Amino acid sequence: MHYYKTVISEVGPEVKDLLEGGVLILYADGAPPELAEVSVLHRVEQAHAEAPRAGAQLRIGEVNACVTAVGQTAWHKVHEMGHVVINFNGSSAAERPGEICAQPVDTAQLLACIRSGTVIELVDL
């Protein structure tokens, strides 16, 4: 099942620094400038009402990571404003209610995929 499919439209200048700390922030196109600086802006193509669970696959271009936790309000924020914080810390419990946790990934490989046109998907295999 496809939970979510979106396409990167723009990458904020501070995204690289956050990614080096294992954090990726997504915001739908039209985010305020101060949020756009730290975010990957995107256009949603498909969004399922049901939230993904631990074990779902997060795909960003060629990079895959297993989702390890989904915060209580994360999916609501994704639907309402296309916003989510993805923390590549492998935690089995989200520290903040609006975040999705995933397995750690190779930062350099992920950075290479974070560009306009890259597809981001959340799927159940």
Rosetta constraint file for C-alpha pairs under 8 A:
AtomPair CA 1 CA 123 HARMONIC 5.61 0.50
AtomPair CA 1 CA 124 HARMONIC 5.20 0.50
AtomPair CA 1 CA 125 HARMONIC 7.22 0.50
AtomPair CA 2 CA 46 HARMONIC 7.86 0.50
AtomPair CA 2 CA 47 HARMONIC 7.74 0.50
AtomPair CA 2 CA 48 HARMONIC 7.07 0.50
AtomPair CA 2 CA 121 HARMONIC 7.40 0.50
AtomPair CA 2 CA 122 HARMONIC 6.22 0.50
AtomPair CA 2 CA 123 HARMONIC 4.57 0.50
AtomPair CA 2 CA 124 HARMONIC 6.66 0.50
AtomPair CA 3 CA 46 HARMONIC 7.56 0.50
AtomPair CA 3 CA 47 HARMONIC 5.72 0.50
AtomPair CA 3 CA 48 HARMONIC 4.79 0.50
AtomPair CA 3 CA 49 HARMONIC 7.70 0.50
AtomPair CA 3 CA 50 HARMONIC 7.07 0.50
AtomPair CA 3 CA 51 HARMONIC 6.94 0.50
AtomPair CA 3 CA 52 HARMONIC 6.34 0.50
AtomPair CA 3 CA 121 HARMONIC 7.53 0.50
AtomPair CA 3 CA 122 HARMONIC 5.36 0.50
AtomPair CA 3 CA 123 HARMONIC 5.56 0.50
AtomPair CA 3 CA 124 HARMONIC 7.67 0.50
AtomPair CA 4 CA 44 HARMONIC 7.85 0.50
AtomPair CA 4 CA 45 HARMONIC 7.78 0.50
AtomPair CA 4 CA 46 HARMONIC 5.40 0.50
AtomPair CA 4 CA 47 HARMONIC 4.48 0.50
AtomPair CA 4 CA 48 HARMONIC 6.22 0.50
AtomPair CA 4 CA 120 HARMONIC 7.87 0.50
AtomPair CA 4 CA 121 HARMONIC 5.39 0.50
AtomPair CA 4 CA 122 HARMONIC 5.06 0.50
AtomPair CA 4 CA 123 HARMONIC 7.07 0.50
AtomPair CA 5 CA 44 HARMONIC 6.24 0.50
AtomPair CA 5 CA 45 HARMONIC 5.50 0.50
AtomPair CA 5 CA 46 HARMONIC 4.92 0.50
AtomPair CA 5 CA 47 HARMONIC 6.51 0.50
AtomPair CA 5 CA 119 HARMONIC 6.99 0.50
AtomPair CA 5 CA 120 HARMONIC 5.75 0.50
AtomPair CA 5 CA 121 HARMONIC 4.46 0.50
AtomPair CA 5 CA 122 HARMONIC 6.66 0.50
AtomPair CA 6 CA 42 HARMONIC 6.28 0.50
AtomPair CA 6 CA 43 HARMONIC 5.48 0.50
AtomPair CA 6 CA 44 HARMONIC 4.21 0.50
AtomPair CA 6 CA 45 HARMONIC 5.17 0.50
AtomPair CA 6 CA 46 HARMONIC 6.77 0.50
AtomPair CA 6 CA 119 HARMONIC 5.80 0.50
AtomPair CA 6 CA 120 HARMONIC 5.30 0.50
AtomPair CA 6 CA 121 HARMONIC 6.53 0.50
AtomPair CA 7 CA 42 HARMONIC 5.33 0.50
AtomPair CA 7 CA 43 HARMONIC 5.31 0.50
AtomPair CA 7 CA 44 HARMONIC 6.53 0.50
AtomPair CA 7 CA 45 HARMONIC 7.34 0.50
AtomPair CA 7 CA 116 HARMONIC 7.58 0.50
AtomPair CA 7 CA 117 HARMONIC 5.76 0.50
AtomPair CA 7 CA 118 HARMONIC 5.66 0.50
AtomPair CA 7 CA 119 HARMONIC 4.53 0.50
AtomPair CA 7 CA 120 HARMONIC 6.08 0.50
AtomPair CA 8 CA 40 HARMONIC 6.68 0.50
AtomPair CA 8 CA 41 HARMONIC 5.91 0.50
AtomPair CA 8 CA 42 HARMONIC 4.28 0.50
AtomPair CA 8 CA 43 HARMONIC 6.57 0.50
AtomPair CA 8 CA 114 HARMONIC 7.63 0.50
AtomPair CA 8 CA 115 HARMONIC 6.52 0.50
AtomPair CA 8 CA 116 HARMONIC 4.93 0.50
AtomPair CA 8 CA 117 HARMONIC 5.28 0.50
AtomPair CA 8 CA 118 HARMONIC 5.40 0.50
AtomPair CA 8 CA 119 HARMONIC 6.43 0.50
AtomPair CA 8 CA 120 HARMONIC 7.43 0.50
AtomPair CA 9 CA 29 HARMONIC 7.46 0.50
AtomPair CA 9 CA 40 HARMONIC 7.68 0.50
AtomPair CA 9 CA 41 HARMONIC 5.59 0.50
AtomPair CA 9 CA 42 HARMONIC 4.92 0.50
AtomPair CA 9 CA 43 HARMONIC 6.68 0.50
AtomPair CA 9 CA 115 HARMONIC 7.63 0.50
AtomPair CA 9 CA 116 HARMONIC 4.70 0.50
AtomPair CA 9 CA 117 HARMONIC 6.18 0.50
AtomPair CA 10 CA 40 HARMONIC 6.02 0.50
AtomPair CA 10 CA 41 HARMONIC 5.04 0.50
AtomPair CA 10 CA 42 HARMONIC 6.84 0.50
AtomPair CA 10 CA 115 HARMONIC 6.96 0.50
AtomPair CA 10 CA 116 HARMONIC 5.47 0.50
AtomPair CA 11 CA 15 HARMONIC 6.81 0.50
AtomPair CA 11 CA 36 HARMONIC 7.85 0.50
AtomPair CA 11 CA 37 HARMONIC 7.85 0.50
AtomPair CA 11 CA 39 HARMONIC 6.44 0.50
AtomPair CA 11 CA 40 HARMONIC 4.63 0.50
AtomPair CA 11 CA 41 HARMONIC 6.16 0.50
AtomPair CA 11 CA 114 HARMONIC 7.28 0.50
AtomPair CA 11 CA 115 HARMONIC 6.46 0.50
AtomPair CA 11 CA 116 HARMONIC 7.14 0.50
AtomPair CA 12 CA 36 HARMONIC 5.60 0.50
AtomPair CA 12 CA 37 HARMONIC 4.25 0.50
AtomPair CA 12 CA 38 HARMONIC 5.30 0.50
AtomPair CA 12 CA 39 HARMONIC 5.31 0.50
AtomPair CA 12 CA 40 HARMONIC 6.01 0.50
AtomPair CA 12 CA 41 HARMONIC 7.66 0.50
AtomPair CA 13 CA 37 HARMONIC 5.55 0.50
AtomPair CA 13 CA 38 HARMONIC 6.70 0.50
AtomPair CA 14 CA 18 HARMONIC 6.67 0.50
AtomPair CA 14 CA 37 HARMONIC 5.72 0.50
AtomPair CA 14 CA 38 HARMONIC 4.79 0.50
AtomPair CA 14 CA 39 HARMONIC 7.56 0.50
AtomPair CA 15 CA 19 HARMONIC 6.08 0.50
AtomPair CA 15 CA 24 HARMONIC 7.12 0.50
AtomPair CA 15 CA 25 HARMONIC 7.79 0.50
AtomPair CA 15 CA 37 HARMONIC 7.32 0.50
AtomPair CA 15 CA 38 HARMONIC 5.05 0.50
AtomPair CA 15 CA 39 HARMONIC 5.94 0.50
AtomPair CA 15 CA 40 HARMONIC 7.01 0.50
AtomPair CA 16 CA 20 HARMONIC 6.27 0.50
AtomPair CA 16 CA 111 HARMONIC 6.98 0.50
AtomPair CA 17 CA 21 HARMONIC 6.82 0.50
AtomPair CA 18 CA 22 HARMONIC 6.56 0.50
AtomPair CA 18 CA 23 HARMONIC 5.34 0.50
AtomPair CA 18 CA 24 HARMONIC 6.55 0.50
AtomPair CA 18 CA 38 HARMONIC 7.52 0.50
AtomPair CA 19 CA 23 HARMONIC 4.92 0.50
AtomPair CA 19 CA 24 HARMONIC 5.71 0.50
AtomPair CA 19 CA 107 HARMONIC 6.80 0.50
AtomPair CA 19 CA 111 HARMONIC 7.48 0.50
AtomPair CA 20 CA 107 HARMONIC 6.33 0.50
AtomPair CA 22 CA 87 HARMONIC 5.87 0.50
AtomPair CA 22 CA 88 HARMONIC 5.03 0.50
AtomPair CA 22 CA 89 HARMONIC 6.69 0.50
AtomPair CA 22 CA 104 HARMONIC 7.43 0.50
AtomPair CA 22 CA 107 HARMONIC 7.53 0.50
AtomPair CA 23 CA 85 HARMONIC 6.95 0.50
AtomPair CA 23 CA 86 HARMONIC 5.75 0.50
AtomPair CA 23 CA 87 HARMONIC 4.65 0.50
AtomPair CA 23 CA 88 HARMONIC 6.20 0.50
AtomPair CA 24 CA 39 HARMONIC 7.30 0.50
AtomPair CA 24 CA 40 HARMONIC 7.61 0.50
AtomPair CA 24 CA 85 HARMONIC 5.84 0.50
AtomPair CA 24 CA 86 HARMONIC 5.06 0.50
AtomPair CA 24 CA 87 HARMONIC 6.50 0.50
AtomPair CA 25 CA 38 HARMONIC 6.98 0.50
AtomPair CA 25 CA 39 HARMONIC 4.92 0.50
AtomPair CA 25 CA 40 HARMONIC 6.15 0.50
AtomPair CA 25 CA 83 HARMONIC 7.35 0.50
AtomPair CA 25 CA 84 HARMONIC 5.93 0.50
AtomPair CA 25 CA 85 HARMONIC 4.52 0.50
AtomPair CA 25 CA 86 HARMONIC 6.21 0.50
AtomPair CA 26 CA 39 HARMONIC 5.42 0.50
AtomPair CA 26 CA 40 HARMONIC 4.90 0.50
AtomPair CA 26 CA 41 HARMONIC 6.00 0.50
AtomPair CA 26 CA 42 HARMONIC 7.15 0.50
AtomPair CA 26 CA 82 HARMONIC 7.03 0.50
AtomPair CA 26 CA 83 HARMONIC 5.26 0.50
AtomPair CA 26 CA 84 HARMONIC 5.32 0.50
AtomPair CA 26 CA 85 HARMONIC 6.38 0.50
AtomPair CA 26 CA 86 HARMONIC 7.94 0.50
AtomPair CA 27 CA 31 HARMONIC 6.35 0.50
AtomPair CA 27 CA 35 HARMONIC 7.99 0.50
AtomPair CA 27 CA 36 HARMONIC 7.45 0.50
AtomPair CA 27 CA 39 HARMONIC 6.14 0.50
AtomPair CA 27 CA 40 HARMONIC 6.20 0.50
AtomPair CA 27 CA 41 HARMONIC 5.01 0.50
AtomPair CA 27 CA 42 HARMONIC 6.39 0.50
AtomPair CA 27 CA 81 HARMONIC 7.15 0.50
AtomPair CA 27 CA 82 HARMONIC 5.21 0.50
AtomPair CA 27 CA 83 HARMONIC 4.36 0.50
AtomPair CA 27 CA 84 HARMONIC 6.85 0.50
AtomPair CA 28 CA 41 HARMONIC 5.29 0.50
AtomPair CA 28 CA 42 HARMONIC 4.91 0.50
AtomPair CA 28 CA 43 HARMONIC 5.99 0.50
AtomPair CA 28 CA 44 HARMONIC 7.33 0.50
AtomPair CA 28 CA 81 HARMONIC 6.40 0.50
AtomPair CA 28 CA 82 HARMONIC 4.60 0.50
AtomPair CA 28 CA 83 HARMONIC 6.42 0.50
AtomPair CA 29 CA 41 HARMONIC 5.25 0.50
AtomPair CA 29 CA 42 HARMONIC 5.48 0.50
AtomPair CA 29 CA 43 HARMONIC 6.22 0.50
AtomPair CA 31 CA 35 HARMONIC 6.19 0.50
AtomPair CA 31 CA 36 HARMONIC 5.73 0.50
AtomPair CA 31 CA 41 HARMONIC 7.61 0.50
AtomPair CA 32 CA 36 HARMONIC 6.09 0.50
AtomPair CA 33 CA 37 HARMONIC 6.30 0.50
AtomPair CA 34 CA 38 HARMONIC 7.52 0.50
AtomPair CA 35 CA 39 HARMONIC 6.21 0.50
AtomPair CA 36 CA 40 HARMONIC 7.13 0.50
AtomPair CA 36 CA 41 HARMONIC 6.83 0.50
AtomPair CA 40 CA 114 HARMONIC 7.92 0.50
AtomPair CA 42 CA 82 HARMONIC 7.98 0.50
AtomPair CA 44 CA 82 HARMONIC 7.45 0.50
AtomPair CA 47 CA 79 HARMONIC 7.30 0.50
AtomPair CA 49 CA 79 HARMONIC 7.89 0.50
AtomPair CA 51 CA 75 HARMONIC 5.71 0.50
AtomPair CA 52 CA 56 HARMONIC 6.20 0.50
AtomPair CA 52 CA 70 HARMONIC 7.41 0.50
AtomPair CA 52 CA 122 HARMONIC 7.43 0.50
AtomPair CA 52 CA 123 HARMONIC 7.69 0.50
AtomPair CA 52 CA 124 HARMONIC 7.72 0.50
AtomPair CA 53 CA 67 HARMONIC 7.25 0.50
AtomPair CA 53 CA 68 HARMONIC 7.90 0.50
AtomPair CA 53 CA 69 HARMONIC 6.97 0.50
AtomPair CA 53 CA 70 HARMONIC 6.60 0.50
AtomPair CA 54 CA 66 HARMONIC 7.49 0.50
AtomPair CA 54 CA 67 HARMONIC 5.02 0.50
AtomPair CA 54 CA 68 HARMONIC 4.61 0.50
AtomPair CA 54 CA 69 HARMONIC 5.18 0.50
AtomPair CA 54 CA 70 HARMONIC 6.95 0.50
AtomPair CA 55 CA 66 HARMONIC 5.65 0.50
AtomPair CA 55 CA 67 HARMONIC 5.31 0.50
AtomPair CA 55 CA 68 HARMONIC 6.26 0.50
AtomPair CA 55 CA 124 HARMONIC 7.54 0.50
AtomPair CA 56 CA 66 HARMONIC 5.91 0.50
AtomPair CA 56 CA 67 HARMONIC 5.33 0.50
AtomPair CA 56 CA 122 HARMONIC 6.70 0.50
AtomPair CA 56 CA 123 HARMONIC 5.66 0.50
AtomPair CA 56 CA 124 HARMONIC 4.74 0.50
AtomPair CA 56 CA 125 HARMONIC 6.97 0.50
AtomPair CA 57 CA 64 HARMONIC 6.64 0.50
AtomPair CA 57 CA 65 HARMONIC 5.84 0.50
AtomPair CA 57 CA 66 HARMONIC 4.75 0.50
AtomPair CA 57 CA 67 HARMONIC 5.93 0.50
AtomPair CA 57 CA 121 HARMONIC 7.90 0.50
AtomPair CA 57 CA 122 HARMONIC 5.61 0.50
AtomPair CA 57 CA 123 HARMONIC 5.25 0.50
AtomPair CA 57 CA 124 HARMONIC 6.09 0.50
AtomPair CA 57 CA 125 HARMONIC 7.14 0.50
AtomPair CA 58 CA 64 HARMONIC 5.65 0.50
AtomPair CA 58 CA 65 HARMONIC 5.18 0.50
AtomPair CA 58 CA 66 HARMONIC 6.08 0.50
AtomPair CA 58 CA 67 HARMONIC 6.46 0.50
AtomPair CA 58 CA 102 HARMONIC 7.76 0.50
AtomPair CA 58 CA 120 HARMONIC 7.39 0.50
AtomPair CA 58 CA 121 HARMONIC 5.81 0.50
AtomPair CA 58 CA 122 HARMONIC 4.65 0.50
AtomPair CA 58 CA 123 HARMONIC 6.68 0.50
AtomPair CA 59 CA 63 HARMONIC 5.71 0.50
AtomPair CA 59 CA 64 HARMONIC 4.56 0.50
AtomPair CA 59 CA 65 HARMONIC 6.58 0.50
AtomPair CA 59 CA 119 HARMONIC 7.84 0.50
AtomPair CA 59 CA 120 HARMONIC 5.57 0.50
AtomPair CA 59 CA 121 HARMONIC 5.08 0.50
AtomPair CA 59 CA 122 HARMONIC 6.37 0.50
AtomPair CA 60 CA 64 HARMONIC 6.48 0.50
AtomPair CA 60 CA 110 HARMONIC 7.48 0.50
AtomPair CA 60 CA 113 HARMONIC 6.76 0.50
AtomPair CA 60 CA 114 HARMONIC 7.67 0.50
AtomPair CA 60 CA 118 HARMONIC 7.04 0.50
AtomPair CA 60 CA 119 HARMONIC 6.13 0.50
AtomPair CA 60 CA 120 HARMONIC 4.54 0.50
AtomPair CA 60 CA 121 HARMONIC 6.63 0.50
AtomPair CA 61 CA 113 HARMONIC 5.56 0.50
AtomPair CA 61 CA 114 HARMONIC 7.85 0.50
AtomPair CA 61 CA 118 HARMONIC 5.58 0.50
AtomPair CA 61 CA 119 HARMONIC 5.70 0.50
AtomPair CA 61 CA 120 HARMONIC 6.50 0.50
AtomPair CA 62 CA 113 HARMONIC 7.06 0.50
AtomPair CA 63 CA 105 HARMONIC 7.71 0.50
AtomPair CA 63 CA 109 HARMONIC 7.18 0.50
AtomPair CA 63 CA 110 HARMONIC 6.22 0.50
AtomPair CA 63 CA 113 HARMONIC 7.53 0.50
AtomPair CA 64 CA 105 HARMONIC 7.92 0.50
AtomPair CA 65 CA 102 HARMONIC 6.03 0.50
AtomPair CA 65 CA 103 HARMONIC 5.47 0.50
AtomPair CA 65 CA 104 HARMONIC 7.26 0.50
AtomPair CA 65 CA 105 HARMONIC 6.77 0.50
AtomPair CA 66 CA 102 HARMONIC 5.51 0.50
AtomPair CA 66 CA 103 HARMONIC 5.53 0.50
AtomPair CA 67 CA 90 HARMONIC 7.90 0.50
AtomPair CA 67 CA 100 HARMONIC 7.22 0.50
AtomPair CA 67 CA 101 HARMONIC 5.89 0.50
AtomPair CA 67 CA 102 HARMONIC 4.19 0.50
AtomPair CA 67 CA 103 HARMONIC 6.50 0.50
AtomPair CA 68 CA 90 HARMONIC 5.89 0.50
AtomPair CA 68 CA 91 HARMONIC 6.13 0.50
AtomPair CA 68 CA 92 HARMONIC 5.27 0.50
AtomPair CA 68 CA 93 HARMONIC 7.56 0.50
AtomPair CA 68 CA 100 HARMONIC 7.77 0.50
AtomPair CA 68 CA 101 HARMONIC 5.39 0.50
AtomPair CA 68 CA 102 HARMONIC 4.95 0.50
AtomPair CA 68 CA 103 HARMONIC 6.55 0.50
AtomPair CA 69 CA 91 HARMONIC 6.69 0.50
AtomPair CA 69 CA 92 HARMONIC 5.26 0.50
AtomPair CA 69 CA 93 HARMONIC 5.34 0.50
AtomPair CA 69 CA 94 HARMONIC 5.68 0.50
AtomPair CA 69 CA 100 HARMONIC 5.82 0.50
AtomPair CA 69 CA 101 HARMONIC 4.95 0.50
AtomPair CA 69 CA 102 HARMONIC 6.93 0.50
AtomPair CA 70 CA 74 HARMONIC 6.56 0.50
AtomPair CA 70 CA 75 HARMONIC 7.87 0.50
AtomPair CA 70 CA 93 HARMONIC 7.46 0.50
AtomPair CA 70 CA 94 HARMONIC 6.13 0.50
AtomPair CA 70 CA 97 HARMONIC 7.92 0.50
AtomPair CA 70 CA 99 HARMONIC 6.37 0.50
AtomPair CA 70 CA 100 HARMONIC 4.51 0.50
AtomPair CA 70 CA 101 HARMONIC 6.30 0.50
AtomPair CA 71 CA 75 HARMONIC 7.81 0.50
AtomPair CA 71 CA 93 HARMONIC 7.61 0.50
AtomPair CA 71 CA 94 HARMONIC 5.13 0.50
AtomPair CA 71 CA 95 HARMONIC 7.64 0.50
AtomPair CA 71 CA 96 HARMONIC 6.39 0.50
AtomPair CA 71 CA 97 HARMONIC 4.19 0.50
AtomPair CA 71 CA 98 HARMONIC 5.33 0.50
AtomPair CA 71 CA 99 HARMONIC 5.21 0.50
AtomPair CA 71 CA 100 HARMONIC 5.93 0.50
AtomPair CA 72 CA 97 HARMONIC 4.92 0.50
AtomPair CA 72 CA 98 HARMONIC 6.69 0.50
AtomPair CA 73 CA 77 HARMONIC 6.32 0.50
AtomPair CA 73 CA 97 HARMONIC 5.24 0.50
AtomPair CA 73 CA 98 HARMONIC 4.98 0.50
AtomPair CA 73 CA 99 HARMONIC 7.85 0.50
AtomPair CA 74 CA 78 HARMONIC 6.33 0.50
AtomPair CA 74 CA 84 HARMONIC 6.20 0.50
AtomPair CA 74 CA 85 HARMONIC 7.98 0.50
AtomPair CA 74 CA 97 HARMONIC 6.20 0.50
AtomPair CA 74 CA 98 HARMONIC 3.92 0.50
AtomPair CA 74 CA 99 HARMONIC 5.36 0.50
AtomPair CA 74 CA 100 HARMONIC 6.63 0.50
AtomPair CA 75 CA 79 HARMONIC 6.34 0.50
AtomPair CA 75 CA 84 HARMONIC 7.88 0.50
AtomPair CA 75 CA 98 HARMONIC 7.68 0.50
AtomPair CA 76 CA 80 HARMONIC 6.04 0.50
AtomPair CA 77 CA 81 HARMONIC 5.75 0.50
AtomPair CA 77 CA 82 HARMONIC 6.47 0.50
AtomPair CA 77 CA 83 HARMONIC 5.57 0.50
AtomPair CA 77 CA 84 HARMONIC 6.55 0.50
AtomPair CA 77 CA 98 HARMONIC 7.06 0.50
AtomPair CA 78 CA 82 HARMONIC 4.27 0.50
AtomPair CA 78 CA 83 HARMONIC 4.83 0.50
AtomPair CA 78 CA 84 HARMONIC 5.79 0.50
AtomPair CA 79 CA 83 HARMONIC 7.88 0.50
AtomPair CA 84 CA 98 HARMONIC 6.44 0.50
AtomPair CA 84 CA 99 HARMONIC 6.05 0.50
AtomPair CA 84 CA 100 HARMONIC 7.29 0.50
AtomPair CA 85 CA 98 HARMONIC 6.70 0.50
AtomPair CA 85 CA 99 HARMONIC 4.74 0.50
AtomPair CA 85 CA 100 HARMONIC 6.27 0.50
AtomPair CA 86 CA 99 HARMONIC 5.74 0.50
AtomPair CA 86 CA 100 HARMONIC 4.87 0.50
AtomPair CA 86 CA 101 HARMONIC 5.75 0.50
AtomPair CA 86 CA 102 HARMONIC 7.10 0.50
AtomPair CA 87 CA 99 HARMONIC 6.88 0.50
AtomPair CA 87 CA 100 HARMONIC 6.20 0.50
AtomPair CA 87 CA 101 HARMONIC 4.76 0.50
AtomPair CA 87 CA 102 HARMONIC 6.20 0.50
AtomPair CA 88 CA 101 HARMONIC 5.80 0.50
AtomPair CA 88 CA 102 HARMONIC 4.76 0.50
AtomPair CA 88 CA 103 HARMONIC 5.40 0.50
AtomPair CA 88 CA 104 HARMONIC 4.60 0.50
AtomPair CA 88 CA 105 HARMONIC 6.83 0.50
AtomPair CA 89 CA 101 HARMONIC 6.37 0.50
AtomPair CA 89 CA 102 HARMONIC 6.22 0.50
AtomPair CA 89 CA 103 HARMONIC 5.99 0.50
AtomPair CA 89 CA 104 HARMONIC 5.46 0.50
AtomPair CA 90 CA 101 HARMONIC 6.09 0.50
AtomPair CA 90 CA 102 HARMONIC 5.05 0.50
AtomPair CA 90 CA 103 HARMONIC 4.13 0.50
AtomPair CA 90 CA 104 HARMONIC 5.85 0.50
AtomPair CA 91 CA 101 HARMONIC 6.08 0.50
AtomPair CA 91 CA 102 HARMONIC 7.19 0.50
AtomPair CA 91 CA 103 HARMONIC 7.72 0.50
AtomPair CA 92 CA 101 HARMONIC 7.54 0.50
AtomPair CA 93 CA 101 HARMONIC 7.68 0.50
AtomPair CA 94 CA 99 HARMONIC 6.27 0.50
AtomPair CA 94 CA 100 HARMONIC 6.62 0.50
AtomPair CA 94 CA 101 HARMONIC 6.23 0.50
AtomPair CA 95 CA 99 HARMONIC 7.61 0.50
AtomPair CA 105 CA 109 HARMONIC 7.96 0.50
AtomPair CA 105 CA 110 HARMONIC 7.19 0.50
AtomPair CA 106 CA 110 HARMONIC 6.21 0.50
AtomPair CA 107 CA 111 HARMONIC 6.00 0.50
AtomPair CA 108 CA 112 HARMONIC 6.28 0.50
AtomPair CA 109 CA 113 HARMONIC 6.72 0.50
AtomPair CA 110 CA 114 HARMONIC 6.46 0.50
AtomPair CA 113 CA 118 HARMONIC 6.69 0.50
AtomPair CA 114 CA 118 HARMONIC 6.72 0.50
